[in-house]
Amino acid sequence: MLREVTVADEARAALTATDITVAFGGLVAVNKVSFTVPEKSVVSLIGPNGAGKTTFFNVLTGLYKPTSGEVVFNGRNVTGKPPHSIAAAGLGAGLAASTLAERVGGRVRILGTPAEEGGGGKIHMARNGAFATGDAAMMIHPADADLLRMHSIAIHTVDVEYAGRAAHAAAAPWEGRNALDAAVLGYMNVAALRQHIRPTERVHGIITEGGEKANIVPRRAAANWYVRSDTMETLQPLKARVIDCLQGATSACGCSMTARWDDVAYADVRDNSAMVAAYTANMSDLGRTVLDPDVIGRRVTGSTDMGNISYLLPSIHPMVKVAPDGTAIHTEDFARFAGSESGDAAVLVGAKAMALTVVDLWTNANLLADVRREFASVTSSVDVLA
């Protein structure tokens, strides 16, 4: 008996056959549908330049139906060098899905989300309502393997300044209070703390200022610290312990300290397993095997403002292979692979897999119900937009 061909089947077939091309200057084309992202913002969703980010943009297509839902793609910056596979994949997926939105009865929104690498673009946008609507959100990140998820943990950064008293280091050193000594002792205190924190937590920092000349007792020193923990909730006590370490150094050196936490803190990513399963199946249909990093021992740990969005909407943040095994992300070698043919291929397959996952959400009521049911348990006692 022949199975009835559904709209979903036709949509998936059309999407699988869709020709997506990417020119990394900022142009993504899907068949004859194209969208160019200029240097300035295209559409300002909230206020001038979209929450103050000049590369913010918003593209909306399709008709919203509660039974099918709205899916949001996050693209980060599209223009710039080296080429950005995250942006191109998100834009390509959104455009590919947009060609089917009205036919299937769904809606897709593509958001340009700048300043992810320190700046919290998505968080600023969310504070202004950019993620107030939607049923799901997704983006991918390049890696050296196709992975279910990135192990993205919470992070908050802090700038610390030490104030001492200048004096001539040879003529009257006893008159001075060495701010650099306080910064160094604070650094050593944190080094001692590290053996008593969870294996999944991270604290790392640098001294950014340490005096003016060697023969002047430093009157001022400064440091920048990253504090990471599994969740926003477990991050709070670790932050307090780090500050205690840094503050404690001032007593020994007769200095004072001020600490300024960044305006945004990144939350951990809560991947929606129902959406991950759909994405994984679609990658398999496209010839890629997505692996569980915990099973193969290939965790990629970091932090992203997509974590905050995963507390607002059901989300996924899988990783797509653009480089040979063992190539660490955020290195010069990795950047070269991201801009190579293997990087282009990863962008295209990632875009199609995400677009196919959108079709699944639009056309499979059971999947959407599972996604919503799972998301209902995603909570935090700490405000992820504070």
N, C-alpha and C positions, 0 to 999 in steps of 0.2 A: 504494500500500500504506500503510495506516495504521500510524503508529508506536505501539508499546505505551506506554500511559500508566504511568509509574513513580511510586513513592512520592515521589521527588524532585520530579517534575512537580506532583503534587498538593500537596506541601508548599509549593512556590514559589507556586502559584496561591492557596493559602489565605493565605499570608503577604502577597502583593501586595494581596489584598483586605482584609487586616486593618485595622481601624479603630484607629489609635493616637491617643490624645488626651493632651495634656500640660497640666497646670496647674502653673505654676512655683512654687507654694508648696511643692512637694516631692512632688506626686502624679503618677504616670504610670499610665495605664490602657490596657490592650490588650483590646479587646472588654469582657468582664466580669471580666477578671483585673486586679487592681490591687495596688499595693504602695505604702505610704506610708512615707516616710523621716522620722522625727521628728528633733528637735534632737539627741538623744543617740543613741548607737550602737544599732542593731537587733540585730545578731549580732556578738559579739566573737570573731573567729577566733583570735587569738593574744593571750592575756593580757587584763587589764582594759582595756576601751575600745579594743581592737585596736591594739596597738603604741603605746599612749599617745595615740591620736588619737580624740577623742570623737565624731567624725562618720564614723568607719570603719564599714562594714557589709559583710556577705557574704551573698549569696543563691545557693543551689545548687539546680539542678533537672535531672532527666533521669538516664539510666543510662549510665555510661561504657562505651564499647567501643573497643578499640584501633584498630579499622578506621574508626571515625568520629571519635572524639576529643572533647576538651573544649575549649571556647572561653571565654576570660575577657574580660569587658568592664570597662573602667576608667571610672569615672564622675566622679571628683573630687567636690566638695561639691554636694549637691542643693539644699539650702535656702540662703536668703540673697538679698541684693539687690546689684546688679541680677541678673536671672534668669540662670542658668548653663546655656547651651545644651549644653556638653560633658556635664554630668551628666545632663541630661534625655535627650539622644540615646543615651548609653550605657545608661541604665536602660530606656528604651523599646525599644532593640534587644534587650537581654537578655530582657525580658519577652515581646516578640513571639516570639523564638526559643524561649522556654521552653514556649510553647503547643504546640510541635511536637516537643520534645526526645524524649519517650518514644516517640512514634509513629515518628520517624525513626531513633532509636537513638543519640542523642548526649547530651551533657551541656553545660550552659551555667552559667557562674558570673559573677555580677555583684559587683564589688568597688567599694565607695565608697572613693575614694583622696584624702583631703584633703591640704592643705598642699603642692600642686604648685608654687605660685608662691613659692618660697623656703621650704624646709622639708623637701622630699624625702620626702613621705608614702609614695610607692610604694617608695622605697628602704628606709625603716624597716620597712615591711610585708614586703618581700622578705627582709630580713635575718632576719625571724622566720618565714619559710616560707610567706608568703601566695601566692607564685608558684612553689612547689615542684612543683605539678602543673599539667597543661594542655598543649594542643597548639597553641594560638594565642591571641593577645591583640590587642585592637583598641580604638581610640577615635578620635573625630574632633575637629577644632578649627575654630571659625568663622573666616571670612576674607571677603575681598571678591571671591572667585572660587572655583569648584570646582576644587581642585588635587589632583594625585596624592599630594603629600607636602608637609610642612613641612620646610624645611632646618634641622633641629635639630642644633646643634653642642654639643660638650661645654663645660661651665662649672664653675668652682670659684670660690667667693667667699672673700675674706680680709678680716679686720678688723685694722687696723694701729694701734698706739699708739706715740706718740713721747713720751719723757720728757726734759725739760730742767731748768732751774733758774729759779725765779721771782726777779725783782728789780724795783725801781722803775724804770720805763722812762725817767724824767727824772733822778732823783737818782743812780742807780748802775746804768745799763744794762750796764756792763761786767761786772757781777757775774752777769748772767743768761745763760742758754743757751736760745735761743728754739726751743721745740718746734714752733711753728707754721711757722717758717722751714723746719724740716726737712720738715714735711708738704708745704709748697708746693714746695720743691726736688724732693722725691720725685715730686710730681705732674708737674713739668716734665720730669724724667728719663723718666717713662713717655711723656709727649707726644713726646719725641725718639725713644723706642723704636718708636713706632707706624709710622714710615716704613720700618722694617726688619723688619716681621713679615709673614706671609703675608696676601694680600688677603682670605682667608676667616677670619682671626683677628680678635678684638676684645678690647680692654682698655678699660674705663671705670670711673671711680670718682668719689667725692665726699669732701670733707673734712667730717667730721661733728662735729668739735669743734676750736675754734681759740683757746681762751683764755677768761679771765674778764672782764677789763676792759682797755681800750686802754692804760692807764698801768701795766699789770703785764706784764712779759715772760712770755709763756705758758709755764707749766711742763709743760703737757700738751696734746697735740693727737691727733686720731684721724681715720682715714679708712677708707672701705669701698670695696673694689675687686672688680670682676667680671673674671675672666680666661676667655676663650673660645677654643677651637681646634676643628679639624675632628673630632678623636677624643680619647679619653682618653689615648691614647699620645702624640699630638703636643702635648697640653695640658701634659704634665709639664715639658718643657724651657722652654716659654713661662712657666710659673709661676716657674721658677727665675730667668729673666731679669727678670721683674717685681720679684721680691723684691730682686734685685741693684740695680735702679734705686731702689727705696724705701730700701734699707739704705744705699746710697751717700751719700744726703743727710745722714745722721747725722754723717759725718766732717767735713763742712763746717761743721756747726752745733754740734758738741760735744755731741750728744744721743745717746740710745740708743733702740732700737726693738724692739718685740715684734710678732710676726705670728701670728694665730690663724686657720688655715684652717677653714672650715665643716665640720661633721661629715659632710656629704654632698656628693659631686660628681656632677653630672649628665652622663651619657654621651650621645654622639650617637645619634640614632635610626637603626636599621638596618631600613629598610622591606623587607618580604618581597615581591619583585616578583610572585610567583605569586598571593599574596593581593591585592595591589594590582590586578592584572589582573581578578580576579574581582569586586572591589568596583567597579571602573570599569565593567565590563559591567553590573552591577546598577544602578548609577546611570543608565546609558544607558537601561535598560529602564524606569526611573522618570522619564525625560524630562530628565535632566541630563547635560551633557557635561563630563567631568572632563578638565582640561588638565594638560599637563606644564609646570611652572613654568620649567624650563630652556629649553623651546622658545619660550614666549611672553614670556620675560624678566620674570617676575613672582615672583621668589623672595620667600618670607616666611621670614626668618631669626630664630631664637630658640633657646631651650633648654628642655627638659622632662625630668622624671624618667621619662617613658615611654621615653626612650632606654635607661636601665638595664634596663628590662623587655624591650626588644627584643634584649638579649643573653642573656636567660633563656628567652624564648619567641618563636617567629615572630610578628612584629607588623606592624601598619600604623598610620599616623597621618595620614590624609588630611585635607584641609581642605574645608569646605562653605561655600558662599556665603550670607552672611546680610546683606551690605551692598552698596551700589553700588560699582562699580569705583573704585579709588583711595582707598577709605576705609581708613586705617591701623588695624591692630588695636591694642588697649589704648589707645584714645582715648575721650573722652566721646561723640563722634559714633558711634563703633562700638558702644559700649554701648547707645545708644538704638536702633540698628538691631537689635541682638541681642534686645532686648525687644519688637520690633515684630512685625507679621504676617509679614514676610519672615524674621525670626528663627525664629518658630514653624514656618513652612513648612520651613525648613532643618533644624530638629530632626527633624521627622517624616520627611522624605525621607532624611536621614542615618541615622536609626534603622532604617528599612526596608532601606536598602542594606546596612547592616552585618548585619542579621538574615538577609537573603538570602545574604550571603557565608558566614554560619554554616551555612546549609542546604547550600551548595555544599561546604563542608568536610566536613559530615556524610555527604553522599551521593555525592561524587565522589572515589573512592579515588585516582585519578590526580592530582587536584589536591592532596590531602593529602600524597601521596608527593612531589610537586614542592616543596611547602612545606617538608617535612622535609629534603629533599635540599639545598635552598638554605640552610636554617638551619644545616646542619652546617658550613658554611664561615664562620659568624659567630663570630669569636674576638677576644679582646683580651688583650694581655700585661699589662694593668693590671686588677686586680680591680674590677669595676664596682659591687661592694657594699662596698668597703673604706671 
